[in-house]
Amino acid sequence: MSNKINKAKNKKNAGTASGEKILELWIEYIVAAVMAAMCVAVSFYAKEGYNQIGNAKFAAYRMVMAVGFSIFLACCIVLLFLQMNGRKKGQKLLAADLPMRLKEKLSVTDFCVLAYLLFTTISVVCGGFYEDALWGSFGWNMGWMSQLSFVLIYLAVSRFGKHYRVVLSVFCGSAFVVFLIAVLHRMLIDPIGFYEGLQGYQMAQFLSTMGQATWYASYLVVALPVGVAVFLFAEKSLWRVLGGVYTAVGFASLVTQNSDSAYFALAGFMLVFFSVCIQKRETLNRFAEVCTLFFAAGKVMHFLMQIHPNPDLEYDFITNLILDGNVTWILLALCLIFCIFLYGRRNRPYQEVRMKWVSRAVLLAAAVALAGVVCLVVLQSKGVLAGRLGDVLSSVSYFNWNDAWGNGRGRIWSFAVRVFAGESVLHKFFGVGPDCFSSYVETVHSEEAYLLWGDKTLTNAHNEWLTTLLNTGIFGALSYIGIFVTAVRRYLRAWQQDFLLAGAAASAVSYMAYNFFCYQQVCCTPFVFLMLGVGEYLMRERRGQD
């Protein structure tokens, strides 16, 4: 009799374990479906063309997140209940036990993500702008609910992102269409009808299905490195060809989107790829091909845009240099020569150790160059530089710091620093609340803000890291920056496990560089957290194999 009872218990336990496994599989499918829906919805949804397109995209994003994560969290609660119930009955724990997934082996990046959510929540209380903090400022919508969604994207994908390749295929497939439409728009070809009724100066400001050119660029710089990684590292010829086409169209759009900030993002992710590509001759060859492709895209687009030129489109400094500058012809020729040189030495021994030192030297040179540019800006702005050097630098707006610097960022950054300096100790450490910068300014600094910008509302500092410092305080800013720094460092150390780790790191660096001059918004931030989640999932897979 006891044997029958034991068999019945074992059968019941086995059934429970089987049910848990099935539910876990369903959770993985749910996460993939939610992420794929997000990629499509944010990329393409626009209720009335460019009219309030930012709010429309956020409404679509909010709907996907609300429905998708409600189902996801409900399934997680059921799974947790089943597993805890199985523990009480002495059931053997599954290897994929939910509490183990959520608690054990937390990475330093996981800690930063959870700390950021904690300090963002504290900032809501400390800031005092409770209603504004929940959903954020109108048109931007980067309040506490959005920050929670970013954290959930990271946690869901990093723990249940088994189908990440499908999600990334949808992401890149959507991005390719968005890029292609942007290229056609710069040639005044409008296949989607968004330009109907717009004047030339308006067409110069809006691109593709993303809206304002700067919003479009923020999407571009996160999505483009993923396809570049495929082109650089994929072994199968089909994927290399697809990656090459994606990269070519992405570069064609990057050189015509007319936002100088995107070139800083380009420099960031290209340095990431260079640091990993130089480790092998084959990948270094491919990196040289990518450089050639970039400069070639600039020259091709120069000629194509002459077919239907927009006289109202005024190029920024770097865009004008890439499209019309003679120096880029020289750089294109040098890249071609370098490709031929590397191809000619393909059968010779490759000095990996020596090339690692070359990589470190290039990264050091880039850091020194950046520091040198900052020093020149400071010296030139203070009038220290004289003679020919001073005359040359005075003709380039970026070397002359004033209120108009960087399309008005000089005034905005200076004001934001003064705001932070005047905050209370509580606000300095814990912030005024997510996306509450405008609310705080209207309450405490309304007179100065009116003198500087009139009736216009300053929603953020046009520098995500400075904005995060103001909104979530020192603790929130450190944890937020820690997410990106720790993730990039860890992913690049383990990138040979899966080249998508290099792609995730490149997207993160690209986002950091671009948003040094811009801000969080729905067109880019969810996607960078998606890429961080994919990278963390791959790292957890690696730990599971060790």
Buried (B, 14 or more C-beta within 10 A) or exposed (E): EEEEEEEEEEEEBEEBBEBBBEBBEBBBEBBBBBBBBBBBBBBBBBEEBBEBBBBBBBBBBBEBBEEBBEBBEEBBEBBBEBBEEBEEEEBEEBEBBBEEBEEEEEBBBBBBBBBBBEBBBBBBEBBBBEEBBBBBBBEBBBBBBBBBBBBBBBBBBBBBBBBBEBBBBBBBBBBBBBBBBBBBBBBBEBEBEBBEEBEEEEBBBBBBBBBBBBBBBBBBBBBBBBBBBBBBBBEEEEEBEBBBBBBBBBBBBBBBBBBBBBBBBBBBBBBBBBBBBBBBBEBBBBBBBBBBBBBBBBBBBBEBBEEEEBEEBEBBEBBEBBBEBEEBEEBBEBBBEBBEEBEEEEEEEEEEEEBEEEBEEBBEEBEEEEEEEEEBBEBBBEEEBEEEEBEEBEEEBBBBBEEEBBBEBBBBBBBBBEBBEEBEEEBBBBBBBBBBBBBBBBEBBEEEBEEBBEEEBBBBBBBBBBBBBBBBBBBBBBBBBBBBBBBBEBBBEBBEBBBBBBBBBBBBBBBBBBBBBBBBBBBBBBBBBBBBBBBBBBBBBEEEEE
